[in-house]
Amino acid sequence: MIAYIMHGMPGTGKSPLAKKLAGAWGKVFSTSDLFLVDGVYTFDKAKLDKNHLANFEHFCQALSKRVPVVVCDNTNSMPWEWGRYETAARVRNYEIVHVWMPIIDPVYASTGSHGVPVESCKAIRDRLLIHMDAHKIVPNSHEF
């Protein structure tokens, strides 16, 4: 069993790759999906914490059901964002694979389907640049 943890800025292709990694036997868990209203992404900051918690709970339910491939498809730019997903999977004996997407221009990233402001994309980029290298020292993890 394997748990993929996606890391990357908006617009880098995390979600399409997450779906490929999950394949026919796996499941993708994306907090962004919880902001869909009639198929349209509708961000509501007031629901952010609630949706992150719901996404994590759904991820854990899949782990408990022994879904063979689970994918956490969030930006995951800070260790506290991905840490609970990694811990939950590890205690259930899943192999953990971190997938780091390429860093892109924040202006381009802001034009993605979620409409994330340029300044927010710059902040995500800066956090990813710090943690991409630092995280590589964590044992029992694989890097793409």
C-alpha positions as CSV (number, residue, x, y, z in Angstrom):
1,M,0.0,0.0,0.0
2,I,1.2,3.4,-0.9
3,A,0.4,7.0,0.1
4,Y,1.4,9.8,-2.2
5,I,1.7,13.3,-0.8
6,M,1.6,16.0,-3.5
7,H,3.5,19.3,-3.0
8,G,3.3,22.2,-5.4
9,M,2.0,25.6,-6.4
10,P,-1.4,26.1,-8.0
11,G,-1.2,25.3,-11.7
12,T,1.7,22.9,-11.7
13,G,-0.4,19.8,-12.6
14,K,-0.7,18.2,-9.1
15,S,-4.3,17.1,-9.6
16,P,-3.9,15.4,-13.0
17,L,-0.8,13.6,-11.8
18,A,-2.6,12.7,-8.5
19,K,-5.4,11.0,-10.6
20,K,-2.8,9.1,-12.6
21,L,-1.0,8.0,-9.5
22,A,-4.2,6.8,-7.9
23,G,-5.2,4.8,-11.0
24,A,-8.2,2.5,-10.9
25,W,-7.6,1.2,-7.4
26,G,-6.8,4.3,-5.5
27,K,-8.4,7.5,-4.2
28,V,-7.4,11.2,-4.4
29,F,-8.1,13.5,-1.5
30,S,-8.1,17.2,-2.3
31,T,-9.3,20.0,-0.1
32,S,-10.0,22.0,-3.2
33,D,-12.7,19.5,-4.2
34,L,-14.6,20.4,-1.1
35,F,-15.0,24.0,-2.5
36,L,-16.8,22.8,-5.6
37,V,-20.3,24.0,-5.9
38,D,-22.1,22.5,-8.9
39,G,-18.8,21.7,-10.4
40,V,-17.4,25.3,-10.0
41,Y,-14.5,26.1,-7.6
42,T,-15.9,28.6,-5.1
43,F,-13.4,29.4,-2.4
44,D,-14.8,30.5,0.9
45,K,-12.1,31.3,3.5
46,A,-14.5,30.8,6.3
47,K,-14.7,27.1,5.3
48,L,-11.0,26.5,4.9
49,D,-10.2,24.9,8.2
50,K,-13.4,22.8,8.2
51,N,-12.7,21.6,4.6
52,H,-9.0,20.7,5.5
53,L,-10.2,18.7,8.5
54,A,-12.9,17.0,6.4
55,N,-10.3,16.1,3.7
56,F,-8.0,14.6,6.3
57,E,-10.8,12.6,7.9
58,H,-11.8,11.2,4.5
59,F,-8.1,10.3,3.9
60,C,-7.9,8.5,7.2
61,Q,-11.2,6.6,6.5
62,A,-9.6,5.3,3.2
63,L,-6.5,4.3,5.1
64,S,-8.6,2.3,7.6
65,K,-10.4,0.6,4.7
66,R,-7.0,-0.3,3.3
67,V,-7.4,1.5,0.0
68,P,-4.2,0.4,-1.8
69,V,-3.3,3.8,-3.1
70,V,-4.2,7.1,-1.5
71,V,-3.1,10.6,-2.7
72,C,-3.1,13.8,-0.6
73,D,-3.6,16.4,-3.4
74,N,-3.0,19.8,-1.6
75,T,-0.3,22.4,-1.9
76,N,1.4,21.0,1.2
77,S,4.0,23.8,1.4
78,M,4.6,23.5,5.1
79,P,5.5,20.4,7.2
80,W,2.5,20.9,9.5
81,E,0.2,20.8,6.4
82,W,1.4,17.4,5.3
83,G,2.7,15.9,8.6
84,R,-0.6,14.5,9.8
85,Y,-1.3,12.8,6.5
86,E,2.2,11.3,6.5
87,T,1.8,10.1,10.2
88,A,-1.6,8.7,9.6
89,A,-0.4,6.7,6.6
90,R,2.8,5.6,8.3
91,V,1.1,4.1,11.4
92,R,-1.1,2.1,9.1
93,N,2.0,0.7,7.3
94,Y,1.7,2.6,4.1
95,E,4.8,3.4,2.1
96,I,5.1,7.2,1.9
97,V,6.1,8.9,-1.4
98,H,6.4,12.7,-1.6
99,V,5.8,14.2,-5.0
100,W,7.4,17.6,-5.5
101,M,6.1,19.5,-8.5
102,P,8.3,22.0,-10.4
103,I,8.4,25.6,-9.1
104,I,6.7,27.9,-11.7
105,D,6.3,31.7,-12.1
106,P,3.8,32.9,-9.5
107,V,2.1,35.1,-12.1
108,Y,1.4,32.0,-14.2
109,A,0.3,30.1,-11.1
110,S,-2.2,32.8,-10.3
111,T,-4.0,32.2,-13.6
112,G,-5.0,28.7,-12.7
113,S,-8.5,27.4,-12.1
114,H,-8.5,28.4,-8.5
115,G,-7.7,32.1,-9.1
116,V,-5.1,32.2,-6.3
117,P,-3.7,35.8,-6.0
118,V,-0.1,36.4,-7.2
119,E,1.0,37.4,-3.7
120,S,-0.3,34.1,-2.3
121,C,1.4,32.2,-5.1
122,K,4.7,33.9,-4.2
123,A,4.3,32.9,-0.6
124,I,3.6,29.3,-1.5
125,R,6.6,29.3,-3.8
126,D,8.9,30.7,-1.1
127,R,7.7,28.1,1.5
128,L,8.1,25.2,-1.0
129,L,11.7,26.3,-1.9
130,I,12.6,26.2,1.8
131,H,11.0,22.8,2.6
132,M,11.8,21.0,-0.7
133,D,15.5,20.7,0.3
134,A,14.9,20.4,4.1
135,H,12.4,17.6,3.7
136,K,14.8,15.4,1.7
137,I,16.6,14.5,4.9
138,V,13.6,12.7,6.4
139,P,14.2,9.0,6.5
140,N,11.8,6.4,4.9
141,S,10.5,9.0,2.3
142,H,10.9,8.9,-1.4
143,E,11.3,12.0,-3.6
144,F,10.2,12.5,-7.2
